[in-house]
């Protein structure tokens, strides 16, 4: 019996992807566990394994196709001697077709054949197909997903559907919400287009290049817009005297040279933050919608710039690892991040993140919290500047600015100050930090 192969969800947040490369061709035998294709998500290029066995009868989505929604049929798997044409010649019916056929049988004399949108979200029994993000938004808005018409593949409910849907006012107005639902759902879809057109109109007489957003840039835009709109940020700033750390690092690197190890200032910052999360355990927490989750290990995410965006790979149990181990792991994660070869578990999670722009000469900046993290540390460049010494005399020192962006729902001001103080003390007393 012919079987459709659907676009998989390769991460919890994936809603669409790019079918980068087929590793099997039509007519090839497929066994369970064989690698069928390479799929680009918003963050990584991942291999897609076959679950069923058979022959790859027809490829429905060509290599290089972007924006393929999760659960969209991408190929047809057939048995020996069977033709892929048995499955509608490889063409999957659009979501509207089953509804048109069902409408005359149920309500042929009624006014509108499109007056039953809800069943589109229930292709099998009472199960409602919706993306995880759509379910979360519906829960926050108090929406019943059974009343929402899905515009995704096979009637799947996606983000745009629930954002545009309105909670019914009362049962007595059942007919009105049905009629209004398509217009409400269309509103958020036309708004961005109108905005784009109006902006483009402003520059109609100027030469410009239009750049289409890829999956990564769309995700960054959506997540950070959500972060600034929903997370109550506040900011704590401190300067760190780096001279003791720089001297210690020089001595340590000289001793480790024979092992091919060279520690960076960033390695010390990661270690200082990991230890601080253990010293101030109440700051090692994330926001979970209706509760706070306090973590036991220090899982530190570190922002890595790549072409077209960034990754935040996570160094798990960082407080338990040596500086040399952290350095080697960070180099490996950064290298694979730049080629989009990280697995989802390597860039998801953590309670806290570090964003270091000091190597670009940036003295100080404020970073945006990446939900569900409770805080993020923005690290600037070490600058040689005049300071007042302990004896009151003017001297010079290498000072580094740090800004801790904090989610006030998770961490209050005094707790954030205590956490930042612990980070500063660890950096200014590096030997004690390693004790």
C-alpha positions in Angstrom: 0.0 0.0 0.0 1.4 3.4 -1.0 2.4 5.6 2.0 3.0 9.4 2.0 6.2 10.6 3.6 5.5 13.9 5.4 7.8 16.8 6.2 9.0 16.1 9.7 9.2 18.4 12.7 12.9 18.1 13.5 12.7 20.5 16.5 9.9 21.5 18.9 9.6 25.0 17.3 9.9 23.9 13.7 6.9 24.9 11.5 8.6 24.8 8.1 11.9 23.9 6.5 13.9 23.7 3.3 14.3 20.3 1.6 18.0 20.8 1.0 18.9 17.5 -0.7 17.4 14.1 -1.5 19.8 11.2 -0.7 17.5 8.7 -2.4 16.1 8.9 -5.9 12.8 7.6 -7.4 12.9 3.8 -7.7 15.5 3.3 -4.9 14.7 0.7 -2.2 14.2 2.3 1.3 14.8 0.5 4.5 13.9 1.7 8.0 16.7 3.9 9.3 18.0 4.9 5.8 18.8 8.6 5.4 16.2 9.9 2.9 17.1 13.6 2.8 18.8 16.6 4.3 16.5 19.2 5.7 17.4 22.7 6.8 15.4 24.0 9.8 15.7 27.6 11.0 18.9 26.6 12.9 20.5 23.5 11.4 20.8 21.1 8.5 19.7 17.7 9.7 19.4 14.2 8.3 15.9 12.7 7.9 15.6 9.0 8.5 13.0 6.7 6.9 10.6 5.0 9.3 8.8 2.7 6.9 10.2 0.3 4.2 9.4 0.2 0.5 10.4 1.8 -2.7 10.6 5.6 -3.2 7.9 5.8 -5.8 7.6 9.5 -6.3 9.3 12.7 -5.0 6.7 15.4 -4.5 9.0 18.2 -3.3 12.1 19.0 -5.3 15.6 19.7 -3.8 16.1 23.3 -2.7 12.4 24.0 -2.0 12.1 26.4 0.9 9.1 27.1 3.2 7.9 23.5 3.2 5.3 23.3 6.1 5.6 20.5 8.6 3.3 17.5 7.7 3.3 18.4 4.0 3.7 15.3 1.8 7.2 15.3 0.3 7.3 11.9 -1.3 5.4 8.6 -1.8 6.7 5.2 -0.6 5.2 2.2 -2.5 5.5 -1.5 -2.2 7.1 -3.8 -4.8 5.1 -3.7 -8.1 2.9 -0.9 -6.9 2.7 2.5 -8.7 3.0 5.8 -7.1 0.1 6.9 -9.3 -2.2 5.1 -7.0 -2.0 8.0 -4.6 -3.7 10.6 -6.8 -0.7 10.6 -9.2 1.4 11.8 -6.4 -0.8 14.8 -5.8 -2.3 15.3 -2.3 -5.7 16.9 -2.3 -5.8 20.4 -1.0 -7.5 20.9 2.5 -10.6 22.5 0.9 -11.5 19.5 -1.4 -12.7 17.2 1.3 -14.8 20.0 2.9 -16.5 20.7 -0.5 -17.5 17.1 -0.8 -18.8 16.8 2.7 -20.8 20.0 2.7 -23.5 18.9 0.2 -24.1 15.6 2.1 -24.6 17.4 5.4 -26.0 20.8 4.6 -26.7 21.0 0.8 -29.8 23.3 1.2 -28.0 25.7 3.6 -26.9 29.2 2.8 -23.1 28.8 2.6 -21.1 25.7 1.8 -18.1 27.3 3.6 -20.0 27.6 6.9 -18.3 24.6 8.5 -14.6 25.5 8.8 -14.0 23.8 12.1 -13.9 20.2 10.8 -10.8 21.2 8.8 -8.8 21.0 12.0 -10.1 17.5 12.7 -9.1 15.3 9.8 -9.1 12.1 12.0 -11.8 11.6 14.6 -11.8 14.3 17.3 -8.1 14.9 17.1 -7.2 18.6 16.4 -4.0 19.1 14.4 -2.2 22.3 15.5 1.4 23.4 15.9 2.8 23.7 19.4 3.1 27.5 19.1 -0.5 27.7 17.9 -1.6 25.7 20.9 0.3 27.9 23.4 -1.1 31.1 21.9 -4.7 29.6 21.9 -4.3 28.7 25.6 -3.1 32.2 26.5 -6.1 33.8 24.6 -8.6 31.3 26.0 -9.5 30.0 22.5 -11.1 26.6 21.8 -9.1 25.2 18.9 -12.1 23.3 17.7 -13.6 26.7 16.6 -10.5 27.8 14.7 -10.1 27.1 11.0 -6.7 25.8 10.1 -4.9 27.2 7.0 -1.9 24.8 7.2 -1.5 21.5 5.4 -4.6 19.2 5.8 -6.3 21.9 7.9 -3.5 22.1 10.5 -3.9 25.1 12.7 -0.8 27.4 12.7 0.2 30.6 14.4 -1.5 33.0 12.1 -4.9 31.2 12.5 -5.0 31.6 16.3 -3.5 35.2 16.3 -6.4 36.3 14.0 -9.1 34.3 15.7 -11.4 35.9 18.3 -12.9 34.3 21.3 -16.7 33.8 20.8 -18.7 36.3 22.8 -21.6 33.9 23.5 -23.4 30.8 22.1 -26.4 32.9 20.9 -24.1 34.5 18.4 -22.8 31.3 16.9 -23.5 32.3 13.4 -21.7 35.6 13.6 -18.3 34.2 14.7 -18.4 31.7 11.8 -19.0 34.4 9.3 -16.4 36.7 10.8 -13.7 34.1 11.3 -12.2 34.2 7.8 -12.0 38.0 7.9 -10.4 38.0 11.3 -7.9 35.4 10.2 -7.0 37.3 7.1 -6.2 40.5 9.0 -2.7 39.5 10.3 -1.9 38.1 6.9 -2.6 41.4 5.0 -1.1 43.7 7.6 2.6 42.7 7.0 2.1 42.9 3.2 0.5 46.3 3.5 3.4 47.4 5.7 6.0 46.1 3.3 4.3 47.8 0.4 4.1 51.1 2.2 7.7 51.0 3.2 8.8 50.0 -0.4 6.7 52.9 -1.7 8.8 55.4 0.4 11.9 54.2 -1.5 10.3 53.8 -5.0 12.7 56.4 -6.4 15.8 54.9 -4.8 17.9 51.9 -5.8 17.6 49.0 -3.4 17.9 45.3 -3.1 15.1 43.3 -1.6 16.3 40.4 0.6 13.9 37.5 1.2 13.9 36.4 4.9 15.2 32.9 5.4 13.9 30.6 8.2 16.6 31.7 10.7 16.0 35.4 10.2 12.3 34.9 10.5 12.8 33.0 13.8 15.1 35.6 15.2 12.7 38.3 14.4 9.7 36.5 15.9 11.4 35.4 19.1 13.2 38.6 19.9 10.1 40.7 19.1 8.2 38.4 21.5 11.0 38.8 24.0 10.9 42.6 24.1 7.1 42.7 24.1 6.5 40.1 26.8 9.6 40.1 29.0 9.9 42.9 31.6 13.6 43.6 31.1 15.7 45.6 33.6 19.5 46.2 33.4 22.4 46.0 35.9 25.8 47.3 35.0 29.2 46.7 36.5 32.9 47.2 35.5 35.5 44.4 36.1 39.2 45.0 36.7 40.9 42.4 34.4 44.6 42.8 35.2 44.7 39.9 37.7 42.9 37.6 35.2 45.1 38.7 32.3 48.2 37.9 34.2 46.8 34.6 35.4 45.7 33.7 31.8 49.2 34.5 30.4 50.9 32.3 33.0 48.4 29.5 32.5 48.7 29.5 28.7 52.4 29.3 29.0 52.1 26.2 31.1 49.5 24.6 28.8 51.3 25.4 25.5 52.8 21.9 25.3 49.3 20.4 25.4 48.1 22.7 22.5 45.7 24.5 24.8 45.2 28.3 24.6 42.5 29.8 26.9 40.6 32.9 25.9 39.1 35.6 28.2 35.7 34.3 27.1 36.6 30.9 28.6 37.1 32.5 31.9 33.9 34.5 31.6 31.9 31.2 30.9 33.5 29.6 34.0 32.9 32.7 36.2 29.2 32.7 35.2 28.8 29.0 35.7 30.3 29.2 39.2 28.2 32.2 40.0 25.0 30.3 39.1 26.0 27.8 41.8 26.9 30.5 44.3 23.5 32.3 43.7 21.2 29.3 43.0 18.0 31.4 43.0 19.3 33.2 39.8 19.7 29.9 38.0 16.1 29.9 36.9 13.8 30.2 33.8 10.2 31.5 33.2 7.7 28.7 32.4 4.5 30.5 31.8 2.7 30.0 35.1 5.7 29.0 37.2 9.5 29.4 37.7 11.8 26.4 37.1 15.0 26.6 39.2 17.8 24.5 37.7 20.4 22.6 39.6 23.2 22.4 37.0 24.9 25.4 35.4 23.9 25.2 31.7 25.4 28.3 30.1 24.4 29.4 26.6 26.9 31.4 24.6 25.9 33.5 21.5 27.9 32.7 18.3 27.6 35.0 15.3 27.2 33.2 12.0 26.3 34.4 8.5 22.8 35.7 8.5 22.1 35.2 12.2 23.3 33.6 15.4 23.3 30.4 17.5 23.4 30.1 21.3 25.0 26.6 21.8 24.7 25.4 25.4 27.6 24.3 27.6 25.9 21.8 30.0 27.2 21.3 33.5 29.7 24.1 32.9 30.5 24.5 36.6 31.9 20.9 36.7 34.2 21.3 33.7 37.8 22.6 33.7 38.8 25.7 31.7 40.6 23.6 29.1 37.5 21.4 28.7 35.2 24.4 28.4 37.6 25.9 25.8 37.7 22.8 23.7 33.9 22.3 23.8 33.2 25.9 23.0 35.5 25.8 20.0 33.8 22.7 18.7 30.3 24.0 19.2 31.2 27.4 17.5 32.7 25.6 14.5 29.7 23.4 14.0 27.3 26.3 14.6 28.9 28.2 11.7 28.2 25.2 9.4 24.7 24.7 10.8 25.6 21.2 12.0 24.4 21.5 15.6 21.7 19.1 16.8 18.7 20.8 18.5 19.7 19.6 22.0 23.0 21.4 21.6 21.4 24.9 21.2 18.2 24.5 23.2 17.9 24.9 27.0 20.1 26.6 29.6 18.9 29.2 32.1 21.3 32.0 31.2 23.3 33.3 28.2 26.4 35.3 27.4 26.8 37.7 24.5 30.4 38.9 24.1 31.0 41.7 21.5 34.2 42.8 23.1 36.3 41.3 20.3 34.5 43.8 17.9 35.6 46.8 20.0 32.2 47.4 21.5 32.6 48.9 25.0 29.1 48.2 26.3 25.6 47.3 25.1 22.3 45.8 26.3 21.4 42.3 25.2 17.9 40.9 24.7 16.9 37.9 26.8 16.3 34.7 24.8 13.2 33.1 26.3 12.8 31.2 28.5 16.2 32.3 30.0 16.0 34.4 33.2 19.0 36.6 32.2 21.7 37.3 29.7 25.1 39.0 30.2 26.4 41.5 27.7 30.2 41.7 27.7 32.2 44.6 26.3 35.8 45.1 25.4 38.6 45.4 28.0 39.8 49.0 27.9 42.9 50.4 29.5 41.8 53.5 31.4 42.7 55.7 34.4 41.2 54.5 37.7 41.5 55.5 41.4 43.6 52.8 43.2 43.0 51.5 46.7 45.5 53.9 48.1 43.6 56.8 46.5 46.3 57.4 43.8 45.4 57.6 40.1 46.7 54.6 38.2 45.7 52.7 35.1 43.9 49.4 34.8 42.2 47.2 32.1 38.5 47.6 32.8 35.7 45.6 31.1 32.0 46.7 31.1 29.3 44.1 31.7 25.5 44.6 31.5 23.1 41.9 33.0 19.7 42.0 31.3 17.2 40.4 33.7 13.7 39.1 33.4 11.9 40.7 36.4 9.4 37.9 36.5 12.2 35.5 37.5 14.8 37.6 39.2 14.3 40.7 41.3 16.7 43.6 41.5 18.6 42.6 44.7 18.9 39.0 43.5 20.2 40.2 40.1 22.7 42.5 41.8 23.9 39.6 44.0 24.4 37.4 40.9 26.3 40.1 39.0 28.5 40.7 42.0 29.4 37.0 42.1 30.4 37.1 38.4 32.6 40.1 39.0 34.3 38.7 42.0 35.0 35.4 40.2 36.7 37.3 37.3 38.7 39.6 39.6 39.9 36.6 41.7 40.3 33.8 39.0 42.5 31.5 41.2 39.8 31.5 44.0 37.2 30.8 41.3 38.9 27.5 40.4 39.5 26.4 44.0 
